[in-house]
Amino acid sequence: MRITLIRHPQPLVAAGVCYGSTDLQVEQAQINLVLAALAGTLPVGAPLYSSPLQRCAALAKQLATTPPKYDARLAEMHFGTWEMQRWDDIPRTEIDAWAAAPAHYHPGGGESVLQMATRVASFYAALRTDAPSDAIIVCHAGTIRLLMACHAGLAPADMAQHAASTPHSIAYGAQIVLQD
């Protein structure tokens, strides 16, 4: 199986804002940049799965040759009361508490990385059961990191710990291919 992971285009949000599962729009110009970069690189006829959040869904609609399959398990982590707050405005004590327990802490009272890892692992298991030879997934940086950990054979607790301790370096519109 070959899985092509694509991070959504840059959303309409100010730099330095925690936006996790907030449903943000994307300008068509940003979608066009990603479409141009992906032209001719994706497997033809592969099923396309997408986070239902519009920053992914807008790209998925334009990439898909058949209707995309939207799956809430692919959404970015929900940061509770941290959503749409500037990272600099989140109390340092809360950031430190998250750093002390990165897999289990509930930022802003939202979702823990372990909860997200569990739902991402559920999606991955279902995808493997469907067993398409190729699949395209449009999602988020956090989801991509967890899918990569799952593909490497890690269980949800280990996926969460790995993703929480791995620096984020996935650019908007980036394409990562996982191959069996």
HELIX and SHEET records of a PDB file:
HELIX    1   1 GLN A   28  LEU A   38  1                                  11    
HELIX    2   2 GLN A   54  LEU A   63  1                                  10    
HELIX    3   3 ALA A   72  LEU A   74  5                                   3    
HELIX    4   4 GLY A   80  TRP A   82  5                                   3    
HELIX    5   5 TRP A   87  ASP A   89  5                                   3    
HELIX    6   6 ARG A   92  ALA A  100  1                                   9    
HELIX    7   7 PRO A  107  GLY A  109  5                                   3    
HELIX    8   8 VAL A  113  ASP A  130  1                                  18    
HELIX    9   9 ALA A  141  HIS A  151  1                                  11    
HELIX   10  10 PRO A  156  SER A  165  1                                  10    
SHEET    1   A 5 LYS A  69  TYR A  70  0                                        
SHEET    2   A 5 LEU A  48  SER A  50  1                                        
SHEET    3   A 5 ASP A 134  CYS A 139  1                                        
SHEET    4   A 5 ARG A   2  ARG A   7  1                                        
SHEET    5   A 5 GLN A 175  GLN A 179 -1                                        
SHEET    1   B 2 VAL A  17  CYS A  18  0                                        
SHEET    2   B 2 GLN A  85  ARG A  86 -1                                        
END                                                                             
